[in-house]
């Protein structure tokens, strides 16, 4: 046990439980509005193609999507229950981290409350996504590492186990662990690394990660190519490098930046928190790595729980000095206004038919990607109706969201085919599918590969929202000019 660490106080059980439950209720209450996100449609199909890994992700989230679809077939709310519970757990763990850092009940509630109203938590908690469980993994690993650096012993094993499970969802926990390790070597406490416990924890993490790691190795580490594609801007949520740091100011809330910024300063400078100075170093190092490598701004979101936890104590102390009612009112107003802003921007509160007339899709890209999939499927179904009944028809889609929408909403045309990410691995259309309905691909491409290319429809989501699919042409193509063995490799894309 490290000497000099602040004592642990009692846990604000009732308050933390209420905050966590409130977040879960809010997310579940809005879970059924709008519709599936393109990633959710992809996960549902990937879950029916079980593997130790996919070109763009480990297996955790696709398999979870499959499990929820078995338990609640076709239910969007059911699919998103795990995400709501994960977000609630992040809130609870943020309060517990504050306790480990010496925060009293007020600090625990402020830290957890700040996380509860954060834009990033509500955004990822609304959808079933790898980012949801990545944020939970970072928060849980952080809580356990905070305890391990103070207490040592078997907590390291628990931290390794959680990190290993997190690596089956996304590879980003590696950066947290590596950053904290570098921070311990640079700023201490170095004695924590002299026992066997941290290395046993690391061994447990590698053991749990091994199935996906071996799959990646056997397939040429495709996630490295995917990372390069994302850095090049191939993802809808990619941002230019110069936006990365300013974006951090809005991931929680602009009104709550003083809390987490003060938290970083305390971790870096306050002697009371010197046991955990490694986290201040880790934040800077990992931010630099993501900035240089083209990472998405939200990749750093996993640090906010510990930063908010460290900053909550001095903010509570400030609120209790001088004009207490005024200061407490300022803090409360910041939380309430942050909740209002985050909810309107990150949750489907604006009526779907009015969404196009707001700035929400411009600020929150993913909101637009949850609108219009039933109309998309209906358009393709109408095209199929115009094809003679005796013709074998398949759907070729430009991206996994379009293909996933066919697989979800058009069982008569499923499975869909696409060269995008893991869909490419699942193979081309059958040779006897002489007629293809193609969406999301350019006409000049199709005319190089097919003798007959005809425009049959255009996608219209019915609400005038300019999202990725709106206005896309739907082609009816025949007379394939090359065998799939030659054509399919040309259709592969990552992003």
C-alpha positions as CSV (number, residue, x, y, z in Angstrom):
1,X,0.0,0.0,0.0
2,X,1.3,3.4,-0.9
3,X,1.8,5.8,2.0
4,X,0.5,9.4,1.8
5,X,-2.6,8.7,-0.3
6,X,-5.8,10.5,0.9
7,X,-8.1,8.3,3.1
8,X,-11.2,6.9,1.5
9,X,-14.5,8.3,2.8
10,X,-17.9,6.7,2.7
11,X,-19.7,6.0,-0.6
12,X,-22.6,8.2,-1.6
13,X,-24.6,5.1,-2.4
14,X,-28.1,6.7,-2.6
15,X,-27.0,9.7,-4.7
16,X,-24.8,7.7,-7.0
17,X,-27.4,5.1,-7.5
18,X,-30.0,7.7,-8.3
19,X,-27.8,9.4,-10.9
20,X,-26.9,6.1,-12.6
21,X,-30.6,5.0,-12.6
22,X,-31.6,8.4,-14.0
23,X,-29.2,8.1,-16.9
24,X,-30.4,4.6,-17.7
25,X,-34.1,5.7,-17.5
26,X,-33.4,8.7,-19.8
27,X,-31.6,6.5,-22.4
28,X,-34.2,3.8,-22.3
29,X,-37.0,6.3,-22.6
30,X,-35.5,7.7,-25.8
31,X,-34.1,4.4,-27.2
32,X,-37.0,3.7,-29.5
33,X,-37.1,7.1,-31.2
34,X,-35.8,7.5,-34.8
35,X,-34.4,4.2,-35.8
36,X,-31.3,1.9,-36.1
37,X,-27.9,3.4,-36.6
38,X,-26.0,2.1,-39.6
39,X,-23.4,0.5,-37.2
40,X,-26.2,-1.3,-35.3
41,X,-27.5,-2.8,-38.5
42,X,-24.0,-4.0,-39.3
43,X,-23.5,-5.5,-35.8
44,X,-26.7,-7.5,-36.2
45,X,-25.4,-9.1,-39.4
46,X,-21.9,-9.6,-38.0
47,X,-23.3,-11.3,-35.0
48,X,-24.8,-13.9,-37.3
49,X,-21.4,-14.5,-38.8
50,X,-19.5,-15.3,-35.5
51,X,-15.8,-15.1,-35.5
52,X,-12.9,-14.3,-33.2
53,X,-12.5,-11.0,-35.0
54,X,-13.5,-8.9,-38.0
55,X,-11.5,-6.6,-40.1
56,X,-12.8,-3.5,-38.3
57,X,-13.4,-4.7,-34.7
58,X,-13.1,-7.6,-32.2
59,X,-16.2,-9.7,-31.6
60,X,-17.7,-8.4,-28.4
61,X,-20.3,-5.9,-29.7
62,X,-21.5,-8.0,-32.7
63,X,-22.0,-11.0,-30.5
64,X,-23.8,-8.9,-27.9
65,X,-26.0,-7.5,-30.7
66,X,-26.8,-11.1,-31.7
67,X,-27.6,-12.1,-28.1
68,X,-30.0,-9.1,-27.6
69,X,-31.7,-9.9,-31.0
70,X,-32.3,-13.4,-29.8
71,X,-33.7,-12.3,-26.5
72,X,-35.8,-9.5,-28.0
73,X,-36.2,-10.2,-31.7
74,X,-36.5,-7.1,-33.8
75,X,-36.6,-4.8,-30.8
76,X,-34.6,-1.6,-31.1
77,X,-35.1,-0.8,-27.4
78,X,-34.0,-4.3,-26.5
79,X,-30.9,-4.0,-28.6
80,X,-30.0,-0.8,-26.7
81,X,-30.6,-2.0,-23.2
82,X,-26.9,-3.0,-22.7
83,X,-25.8,0.5,-23.7
84,X,-28.1,2.2,-21.2
85,X,-26.8,-0.1,-18.5
86,X,-23.2,0.5,-19.5
87,X,-23.7,4.3,-19.4
88,X,-25.2,4.0,-15.9
89,X,-22.2,2.0,-14.8
90,X,-19.8,4.7,-16.1
91,X,-21.7,7.3,-14.0
92,X,-21.4,5.0,-10.9
93,X,-17.7,4.2,-11.5
94,X,-16.9,7.9,-11.9
95,X,-18.3,8.6,-8.4
96,X,-16.3,5.7,-7.1
97,X,-13.1,7.0,-8.6
98,X,-13.7,10.3,-6.9
99,X,-14.0,8.4,-3.6
100,X,-10.6,6.7,-4.3
101,X,-9.0,10.1,-4.8
102,X,-10.2,11.2,-1.4
103,X,-13.5,12.9,-2.5
104,X,-16.3,13.1,-0.1
105,X,-19.9,12.5,-0.9
106,X,-20.3,15.9,-2.5
107,X,-17.3,15.4,-4.8
108,X,-18.5,11.9,-5.7
109,X,-21.9,13.3,-6.7
110,X,-20.4,16.2,-8.6
111,X,-18.0,14.0,-10.6
112,X,-20.8,11.4,-11.3
113,X,-23.3,14.1,-12.2
114,X,-20.8,15.8,-14.6
115,X,-20.3,12.5,-16.4
116,X,-24.0,11.9,-16.4
117,X,-24.8,15.1,-18.3
118,X,-21.9,14.8,-20.6
119,X,-22.5,14.9,-24.3
120,X,-20.2,12.0,-25.0
121,X,-21.9,9.7,-22.5
122,X,-25.4,10.4,-23.8
123,X,-24.3,10.1,-27.4
124,X,-22.7,6.6,-27.0
125,X,-25.2,5.5,-24.4
126,X,-28.1,6.0,-26.8
127,X,-26.7,3.5,-29.4
128,X,-25.3,0.0,-29.3
129,X,-21.8,0.7,-30.3
130,X,-18.2,-0.3,-29.7
131,X,-17.6,3.2,-28.3
132,X,-20.2,2.6,-25.5
133,X,-18.4,-0.4,-24.1
134,X,-15.0,1.1,-24.8
135,X,-15.9,4.0,-22.5
136,X,-17.1,1.6,-19.8
137,X,-13.9,-0.5,-20.2
138,X,-11.7,2.6,-19.8
139,X,-13.7,3.8,-16.8
140,X,-13.6,0.4,-15.1
141,X,-9.9,-0.2,-15.8
142,X,-9.2,3.4,-14.5
143,X,-11.0,2.7,-11.3
144,X,-9.1,-0.5,-10.8
145,X,-5.8,1.0,-11.6
146,X,-6.4,3.8,-9.2
147,X,-7.0,1.2,-6.5
148,X,-4.1,-0.9,-7.6
149,X,-1.6,2.0,-7.5
150,X,-2.7,2.6,-3.9
151,X,-3.3,-0.9,-2.6
152,X,-1.4,-3.3,-4.8
153,X,-2.2,-7.0,-4.7
154,X,-4.9,-8.8,-6.5
155,X,-6.6,-5.6,-7.8
156,X,-4.0,-5.8,-10.6
157,X,-5.5,-9.1,-11.7
158,X,-9.0,-7.6,-11.8
159,X,-7.6,-4.6,-13.8
160,X,-6.0,-7.0,-16.3
161,X,-9.2,-9.1,-16.6
162,X,-11.3,-6.0,-17.4
163,X,-8.7,-4.7,-19.8
164,X,-8.7,-8.1,-21.6
165,X,-12.4,-8.1,-22.0
166,X,-12.3,-4.5,-23.2
167,X,-9.8,-5.5,-25.8
168,X,-12.3,-8.0,-27.2
169,X,-14.5,-4.9,-27.9
170,X,-12.0,-2.3,-29.1
171,X,-8.2,-2.0,-29.1
172,X,-8.1,1.5,-27.5
173,X,-7.7,0.2,-23.9
174,X,-4.2,-0.6,-24.9
175,X,-3.4,3.1,-25.1
176,X,-4.8,3.7,-21.6
177,X,-2.7,0.9,-20.1
178,X,0.4,1.9,-22.0
179,X,-0.1,5.5,-21.1
180,X,-0.5,4.8,-17.4
181,X,2.6,2.5,-17.5
182,X,4.6,5.2,-19.1
183,X,3.3,7.6,-16.5
184,X,4.3,5.4,-13.6
185,X,7.8,5.0,-15.0
186,X,8.0,8.8,-15.5
187,X,6.3,10.1,-12.4
188,X,5.8,7.1,-10.0
189,X,5.0,5.3,-8.0
190,X,7.6,3.1,-9.5
191,X,7.6,0.6,-6.5
192,X,4.2,-0.5,-7.7
193,X,5.8,-2.2,-10.6
194,X,8.4,-4.1,-8.6
195,X,5.9,-6.8,-7.5
196,X,4.6,-9.6,-9.6
197,X,1.0,-8.4,-9.4
198,X,1.0,-5.9,-12.3
199,X,2.7,-8.4,-14.6
200,X,0.3,-11.1,-13.6
201,X,-2.5,-8.7,-14.4
202,X,-0.9,-8.0,-17.8
203,X,-0.7,-11.7,-18.5
204,X,-4.4,-12.1,-17.7
205,X,-5.2,-9.3,-20.1
206,X,-3.2,-10.8,-22.9
207,X,-4.7,-14.3,-22.3
208,X,-8.2,-12.9,-22.6
209,X,-7.3,-10.8,-25.6
210,X,-5.4,-13.7,-27.3
211,X,-8.3,-15.1,-29.5
212,X,-8.7,-11.8,-31.3
213,X,-5.0,-11.1,-31.3
214,X,-4.3,-14.4,-33.0
215,X,-7.1,-13.8,-35.5
216,X,-5.6,-10.4,-36.3
217,X,-2.2,-12.0,-36.8
218,X,-3.6,-14.7,-39.0
219,X,-5.4,-12.2,-41.2
220,X,-2.5,-9.7,-41.6
221,X,-3.7,-7.2,-38.8
222,X,-6.4,-5.6,-40.9
223,X,-7.3,-3.2,-38.1
224,X,-4.0,-1.4,-38.9
225,X,-5.2,-0.7,-42.4
226,X,-8.6,0.4,-41.0
227,X,-6.9,2.8,-38.7
228,X,-5.0,4.3,-41.6
229,X,-8.3,4.7,-43.5
230,X,-9.9,6.4,-40.5
231,X,-7.0,8.7,-40.1
232,X,-7.4,9.6,-43.8
233,X,-11.0,10.7,-43.1
234,X,-12.9,7.6,-44.3
235,X,-15.3,7.6,-41.3
236,X,-18.3,9.9,-41.0
237,X,-17.1,10.9,-37.5
238,X,-13.5,11.6,-38.6
239,X,-12.3,15.1,-38.0
240,X,-9.3,17.1,-39.2
241,X,-6.3,17.0,-37.0
242,X,-6.6,20.6,-35.9
243,X,-10.1,20.0,-34.5
244,X,-8.9,17.2,-32.2
245,X,-7.9,19.4,-29.2
246,X,-10.7,22.0,-29.4
247,X,-13.2,19.1,-29.6
248,X,-12.2,18.0,-26.1
249,X,-13.9,21.2,-24.8
250,X,-17.3,20.0,-25.9
251,X,-17.2,16.3,-25.2
252,X,-18.4,16.7,-21.6
253,X,-19.8,20.3,-21.8
254,X,-18.2,23.7,-22.3
255,X,-19.7,24.7,-19.0
256,X,-17.9,21.8,-17.1
257,X,-14.4,22.2,-18.7
258,X,-13.2,23.9,-15.4
259,X,-14.0,20.7,-13.5
260,X,-12.0,18.3,-15.6
261,X,-9.2,20.8,-16.4
262,X,-8.7,21.4,-12.7
263,X,-8.7,17.6,-12.3
264,X,-5.8,17.3,-14.7
265,X,-3.9,20.0,-12.9
266,X,-4.5,18.3,-9.5
267,X,-3.3,15.0,-10.8
268,X,-0.2,16.7,-12.3
269,X,0.7,19.0,-9.4
270,X,-1.2,18.4,-6.2
271,X,1.0,16.4,-3.6
272,X,-2.2,14.9,-2.2
273,X,-2.7,13.0,-5.5
274,X,0.9,12.2,-6.3
275,X,0.1,8.4,-6.1
276,X,-1.9,8.9,-9.3
277,X,0.3,11.4,-11.2
278,X,0.7,8.8,-13.9
279,X,-2.8,9.6,-15.2
280,X,-1.8,13.2,-15.9
281,X,1.2,12.0,-17.8
282,X,-0.9,9.4,-19.6
283,X,-3.5,12.0,-20.7
284,X,-0.8,14.1,-22.4
285,X,1.0,11.1,-24.0
286,X,-2.1,9.5,-25.3
287,X,-3.5,12.8,-26.6
288,X,-0.3,13.3,-28.5
289,X,-0.4,9.8,-30.0
290,X,-4.0,10.2,-31.1
291,X,-3.3,13.7,-32.5
292,X,-0.3,12.5,-34.5
293,X,-2.0,9.3,-35.8
294,X,-5.3,10.8,-36.8
295,X,-7.4,9.4,-34.0
296,X,-11.0,10.6,-33.6
297,X,-11.5,13.2,-30.9
298,X,-13.7,11.0,-28.8
299,X,-10.9,8.5,-28.4
300,X,-9.8,10.5,-25.3
301,X,-13.2,10.4,-23.7
302,X,-12.2,7.5,-21.4
303,X,-10.0,9.9,-19.4
304,X,-12.9,12.2,-18.4
305,X,-14.0,10.0,-15.5
306,X,-10.7,10.3,-13.7
307,X,-10.3,14.0,-14.6
308,X,-13.8,14.8,-13.3
309,X,-13.2,12.8,-10.2
310,X,-10.0,14.6,-9.4
311,X,-11.5,18.0,-10.1
312,X,-14.7,17.6,-8.2
313,X,-13.2,18.0,-4.7
314,X,-11.8,21.6,-5.2
315,X,-15.0,22.6,-7.0
316,X,-17.1,21.4,-4.1
317,X,-14.8,23.2,-1.7
318,X,-15.1,26.4,-3.7
319,X,-18.9,26.1,-3.7
320,X,-18.9,25.8,0.1
321,X,-16.9,29.0,0.6
322,X,-18.0,32.6,0.7
323,X,-21.4,33.2,-1.0
324,X,-22.3,29.5,-0.7
325,X,-25.8,29.8,-2.2
326,X,-24.6,31.7,-5.2
327,X,-21.7,29.4,-5.9
328,X,-23.7,26.3,-5.4
329,X,-26.3,27.7,-7.7
330,X,-23.6,28.3,-10.4
331,X,-22.5,24.7,-10.2
332,X,-26.1,23.4,-10.3
333,X,-26.9,25.7,-13.2
334,X,-23.9,24.4,-15.1
335,X,-25.1,20.8,-14.6
336,X,-28.7,21.5,-15.6
337,X,-27.8,23.6,-18.6
338,X,-25.3,20.9,-19.7
339,X,-27.9,18.2,-19.4
340,X,-30.3,20.3,-21.5
341,X,-27.7,20.9,-24.2
342,X,-26.4,17.4,-24.3
343,X,-29.9,15.9,-24.4
344,X,-31.2,18.1,-27.2
345,X,-28.1,17.5,-29.3
346,X,-27.2,13.9,-28.6
347,X,-30.6,12.3,-28.0
348,X,-33.6,12.0,-30.4
349,X,-35.7,14.6,-28.8
350,X,-36.4,16.8,-31.9
351,X,-39.3,15.2,-33.9
352,X,-37.9,13.3,-36.8
353,X,-39.8,15.3,-39.4
354,X,-38.3,18.5,-38.0
355,X,-34.7,17.3,-37.7
356,X,-33.6,18.6,-41.1
357,X,-34.5,22.1,-40.1
358,X,-32.2,22.1,-37.1
359,X,-28.4,22.2,-36.6
360,X,-28.5,18.8,-34.8
361,X,-27.3,16.7,-37.7
362,X,-24.5,19.1,-38.4
363,X,-23.3,18.9,-34.8
364,X,-24.1,15.3,-34.2
365,X,-23.5,13.3,-37.3
366,X,-24.8,10.0,-35.9
367,X,-28.3,11.5,-35.4
368,X,-28.8,11.7,-39.2
369,X,-27.6,8.1,-39.6
370,X,-30.5,6.8,-37.6
371,X,-33.2,8.2,-39.9
372,X,-34.6,6.8,-43.1
373,X,-33.6,3.1,-43.1
374,X,-37.2,1.7,-43.5
375,X,-37.8,4.1,-46.4
376,X,-34.5,3.0,-47.9
377,X,-35.6,-0.6,-47.7
378,X,-39.0,0.2,-49.1
379,X,-37.3,1.8,-52.2
380,X,-35.3,-1.3,-52.9
381,X,-38.3,-3.5,-52.4
382,X,-40.2,-1.4,-55.0
383,X,-37.3,-1.9,-57.4
384,X,-37.5,-5.6,-56.9
385,X,-41.2,-5.6,-57.7
386,X,-40.4,-4.3,-61.2
387,X,-38.1,-7.3,-61.9
388,X,-39.8,-10.4,-63.4
389,X,-40.5,-12.9,-60.7
390,X,-38.5,-15.6,-62.2
391,X,-35.2,-13.7,-62.1
392,X,-32.8,-14.4,-59.2
393,X,-32.0,-11.0,-57.7
394,X,-29.3,-9.9,-55.2
395,X,-28.5,-6.6,-53.6
396,X,-25.0,-5.1,-53.8
397,X,-24.5,-2.2,-51.4
398,X,-21.7,0.4,-51.2
399,X,-21.4,0.3,-47.4
400,X,-22.3,-1.9,-44.5
401,X,-25.1,0.3,-43.3
402,X,-27.0,-0.1,-46.6
403,X,-26.3,-3.8,-46.6
404,X,-27.4,-4.1,-43.0
405,X,-30.6,-2.4,-43.7
406,X,-31.4,-5.0,-46.4
407,X,-30.6,-7.8,-44.0
408,X,-32.8,-6.3,-41.3
409,X,-35.8,-5.0,-43.2
410,X,-35.9,-7.1,-46.4
411,X,-35.5,-10.7,-45.5
412,X,-36.8,-11.7,-49.0
413,X,-33.7,-10.0,-50.5
414,X,-31.2,-11.0,-47.8
415,X,-28.4,-11.6,-47.5
416,X,-27.1,-8.4,-48.9
417,X,-23.6,-8.2,-50.4
418,X,-21.0,-5.4,-50.1
419,X,-17.3,-4.9,-50.4
420,X,-17.2,-2.8,-47.3
421,X,-15.3,-4.0,-44.2
422,X,-16.4,-7.5,-43.0
423,X,-19.2,-7.8,-45.6
424,X,-16.4,-8.3,-48.1
425,X,-15.2,-11.3,-46.2
426,X,-18.6,-12.9,-46.4
427,X,-18.3,-13.2,-50.1
428,X,-19.8,-12.0,-53.4
429,X,-23.3,-12.6,-54.7
430,X,-24.0,-16.1,-56.2
431,X,-23.3,-16.6,-59.8
432,X,-27.0,-17.4,-60.6
433,X,-28.0,-13.9,-59.3
434,X,-28.0,-12.4,-62.8
435,X,-29.8,-9.3,-61.8
436,X,-28.4,-7.0,-59.1
437,X,-30.0,-4.1,-57.3
438,X,-27.1,-1.8,-56.6
439,X,-27.0,1.2,-54.2
440,X,-24.2,3.4,-53.0
441,X,-21.9,2.9,-56.0
442,X,-21.0,5.2,-58.9
443,X,-22.4,4.8,-62.4
444,X,-18.9,4.8,-64.0
445,X,-17.8,1.9,-61.9
446,X,-20.9,-0.1,-62.7
447,X,-20.5,0.5,-66.5
448,X,-17.0,-0.9,-66.4
449,X,-18.3,-4.2,-64.9
450,X,-21.8,-4.7,-66.3
451,X,-23.2,-4.6,-69.8
452,X,-26.6,-3.2,-68.7
453,X,-26.9,-0.5,-66.1
454,X,-30.2,1.3,-65.6
455,X,-31.3,3.9,-63.0
456,X,-34.4,2.6,-61.2
457,X,-35.0,4.9,-58.3
458,X,-33.4,7.4,-55.8
459,X,-33.4,7.1,-52.1
460,X,-35.7,9.6,-50.2
461,X,-36.0,9.3,-46.4
462,X,-39.2,11.3,-46.6
463,X,-38.2,13.9,-44.1
464,X,-35.8,16.0,-46.3
465,X,-32.8,15.1,-44.2
466,X,-29.5,15.3,-46.0
467,X,-27.8,12.2,-44.6
468,X,-25.4,9.8,-46.3
469,X,-28.1,7.9,-48.2
470,X,-30.4,10.7,-49.2
471,X,-30.7,11.1,-53.0
472,X,-28.5,8.1,-53.7
473,X,-29.3,6.4,-57.0
474,X,-30.5,2.8,-57.1
475,X,-29.3,0.9,-60.1
476,X,-30.6,-2.3,-61.8
477,X,-27.7,-4.0,-63.4
478,X,-27.3,-7.1,-65.6
479,X,-24.7,-8.8,-67.8
480,X,-21.7,-9.0,-65.5
481,X,-18.6,-8.7,-67.7
482,X,-16.1,-10.4,-65.3
483,X,-16.3,-13.4,-63.0
484,X,-16.7,-12.6,-59.3
485,X,-13.2,-14.1,-58.7
486,X,-11.8,-11.1,-60.6
487,X,-14.4,-8.5,-59.7
488,X,-14.8,-9.0,-55.9
489,X,-11.2,-8.0,-55.0
490,X,-11.8,-4.7,-56.7
491,X,-14.8,-4.0,-54.6
492,X,-13.1,-4.2,-51.2
493,X,-13.0,-1.0,-49.1
494,X,-12.2,-0.3,-45.5
495,X,-13.5,2.6,-43.5
